[in-house]
Amino acid sequence: MTRLILATRNAGKIAELRAILADAGLPHDLVGAEAYPDIPDVKETGTTFAENALLKAHALASATGLPAVADDSGLCVDVLGGAPGIFSARWSGAHGDDAANLRLLLAQLADIGDEHRGAHFACAAALALPDGTERVVEGRLTGVLCHDPVGTNGFGYDPILQPEGYDVTCAQLTPEEKNAISHRGKAFRELVPVVRELLG
């Protein structure tokens, strides 16, 4: 059984990919970055989600000698030319301050009408092998942005994105409902044939 390392300490993300691989009949031993605590976090210096995902995957594969998966994701707003994009987690300046990021984005869109509030969550997932082989796949969840946050599930910008075809926000969906349509879920599922091709 091949050990596969996922560049995250997020237990939910590890469980999600583990379940997707198992459903596809790929019994790989998937562990998170916490299994290798001496490996430093990688600076996300890329200019695209794909570049950042590859940076993290290659760094982990190189440091551990194992195949590594990494992802990078964010919110892309149409009228902002795709921003916040790769800066989603630090849009307000402080990395990971979800409330501040939401407040700033909603303030920036305050005078934008409903017809121009299109946006999507994007995720790039990368698989890198120790020999330098790499693959990247992408997933997307399209919707519209609400004027106020609604719902308490999820994180980040989930309370303001209403997925296409739904009358609730991502933060009002159960984790199972969200995983079924999410950008990360789609990207991870796109990764299945890549893992099968490269790792068997």
MOGI-V286324 format. One record per residue. N is the residue number from 1. RES is the residue in three letters. SS is DSSP state (H for helix, E for strand, L for the rest). OMEGA is omega in radians with two decimals (999 if undefined). Layout:
N:RES:SS:OMEGA
N:RES:SS:OMEGA
This chain:
1:MET:L:-3.12
2:THR:L:3.04
3:ARG:E:-3.11
4:LEU:E:-3.10
5:ILE:E:3.13
6:LEU:E:-3.05
7:ALA:L:3.08
8:THR:L:2.98
9:ARG:L:-3.13
10:ASN:L:-3.07
11:ALA:H:3.14
12:GLY:H:-3.14
13:LYS:H:3.12
14:ILE:H:-3.14
15:ALA:H:-3.13
16:GLU:H:-3.12
17:LEU:H:3.12
18:ARG:H:-3.14
19:ALA:H:3.14
20:ILE:H:3.11
21:LEU:H:-3.14
22:ALA:H:3.12
23:ASP:H:-3.13
24:ALA:L:-3.14
25:GLY:L:3.12
26:LEU:L:-3.01
27:PRO:L:-3.14
28:HIS:L:3.11
29:ASP:E:-3.08
30:LEU:E:3.08
31:VAL:E:3.10
32:GLY:E:-3.10
33:ALA:H:-3.13
34:GLU:H:3.09
35:ALA:H:3.14
36:TYR:H:-2.99
37:PRO:L:-3.11
38:ASP:L:-3.11
39:ILE:L:-3.11
40:PRO:L:3.06
41:ASP:L:-3.10
42:VAL:L:3.08
43:LYS:L:-3.13
44:GLU:L:-3.06
45:THR:L:3.14
46:GLY:L:3.13
47:THR:L:3.08
48:THR:L:3.07
49:PHE:H:-3.11
50:ALA:H:-3.14
51:GLU:H:-3.14
52:ASN:H:3.12
53:ALA:H:3.13
54:LEU:H:3.11
55:LEU:H:-3.09
56:LYS:H:-3.12
57:ALA:H:-3.14
58:HIS:H:-3.13
59:ALA:H:-3.12
60:LEU:H:3.12
61:ALA:H:-3.13
62:SER:H:-3.08
63:ALA:H:-3.04
64:THR:H:-3.05
65:GLY:L:-3.12
66:LEU:L:2.99
67:PRO:E:-3.08
68:ALA:E:3.07
69:VAL:E:3.05
70:ALA:E:3.09
71:ASP:E:3.02
72:ASP:E:-3.07
73:SER:E:3.11
74:GLY:E:-3.13
75:LEU:E:3.13
76:CYS:E:-3.08
77:VAL:E:-3.04
78:ASP:H:-3.05
79:VAL:H:3.09
80:LEU:H:3.10
81:GLY:L:3.13
82:GLY:L:3.06
83:ALA:L:-0.03
84:PRO:E:3.06
85:GLY:H:-3.10
86:ILE:H:3.12
87:PHE:H:-3.05
88:SER:H:-3.06
89:ALA:H:-3.12
90:ARG:H:-3.09
91:TRP:L:-3.12
92:SER:L:3.12
93:GLY:L:-3.13
94:ALA:L:-3.08
95:HIS:L:3.03
96:GLY:L:3.09
97:ASP:L:-3.03
98:ASP:H:-3.08
99:ALA:H:-3.14
100:ALA:H:3.11
101:ASN:H:3.12
102:LEU:H:-3.12
103:ARG:H:-3.10
104:LEU:H:-3.11
105:LEU:H:3.13
106:LEU:H:3.09
107:ALA:H:3.14
108:GLN:H:-3.10
109:LEU:L:-3.00
110:ALA:L:-3.08
111:ASP:L:-3.14
112:ILE:L:-3.12
113:GLY:L:-3.08
114:ASP:H:-3.06
115:GLU:H:-3.11
116:HIS:H:-3.07
117:ARG:L:3.09
118:GLY:E:3.14
119:ALA:E:3.03
120:HIS:E:2.94
121:PHE:E:3.10
122:ALA:E:3.08
123:CYS:E:2.98
124:ALA:E:3.08
125:ALA:E:-3.08
126:ALA:E:2.98
127:LEU:E:3.10
128:ALA:E:3.08
129:LEU:L:-3.13
130:PRO:L:-3.13
131:ASP:L:3.11
132:GLY:L:3.08
133:THR:L:-3.12
134:GLU:E:3.02
135:ARG:E:3.07
136:VAL:E:3.04
137:VAL:E:-3.09
138:GLU:E:3.07
139:GLY:E:-3.07
140:ARG:E:3.03
141:LEU:E:-3.05
142:THR:E:3.11
143:GLY:E:3.08
144:VAL:E:-3.11
145:LEU:E:3.08
146:CYS:L:3.12
147:HIS:L:3.14
148:ASP:L:3.11
149:PRO:L:3.09
150:VAL:L:3.09
151:GLY:L:-3.07
152:THR:L:3.11
153:ASN:L:3.07
154:GLY:L:-3.09
155:PHE:L:3.08
156:GLY:L:-3.07
157:TYR:L:-3.13
158:ASP:H:-3.08
159:PRO:H:-3.11
160:ILE:H:3.10
161:LEU:E:3.06
162:GLN:E:-3.08
163:PRO:E:3.08
164:GLU:L:3.12
165:GLY:L:3.14
166:TYR:L:3.07
167:ASP:L:3.08
168:VAL:L:3.09
169:THR:E:3.08
170:CYS:H:-3.11
171:ALA:H:3.06
172:GLN:H:3.11
173:LEU:L:2.99
174:THR:L:3.10
175:PRO:H:-3.13
176:GLU:H:3.12
177:GLU:H:-3.12
178:LYS:H:-3.13
179:ASN:H:-3.10
180:ALA:H:-3.09
181:ILE:H:-2.98
182:SER:L:3.09
183:HIS:H:-3.14
184:ARG:H:3.10
185:GLY:H:3.13
186:LYS:H:-3.13
187:ALA:H:3.13
188:PHE:H:3.12
189:ARG:H:3.07
190:GLU:H:-3.12
191:LEU:H:-3.06
192:VAL:H:3.13
193:PRO:H:3.11
194:VAL:H:3.09
195:VAL:H:-3.14
196:ARG:H:-3.12
197:GLU:H:-3.00
198:LEU:H:-3.05
199:LEU:H:3.13
200:GLY:L:999
